[in-house]
Amino acid sequence: MQQENAILNEVSDETGQFDPRFVLWRKFCAVQGIPVASLPADLPGELKEQWEKLKAGGLGSKSE
């Protein structure tokens, strides 16, 4: 079922820094060569679009 595989938009006490959103952000930053301390809202146009696409695909299922 797709609902069971969906990642909730909350940080649990059990996952902390290993929350899938943080892992995906760190991966994106490493690939793009930007500091992890950056905020998605601060990204310039094209990078922001790439992040939104990756986030939509990467958080839509647990396969990422």
VENFEN-V998871 format. One record per helix or strand of 3 or more residues. SS is the DSSP state (A for helix, B for strand). FROM is the first residue (numbers start at 1). LEN is the number of residues. Records with the same first field share a line. If there is no record, write none. Layout:
SS = FROM-LEN  FROM-LEN
This chain:
A = 2-4  16-3  20-13  40-3  45-14
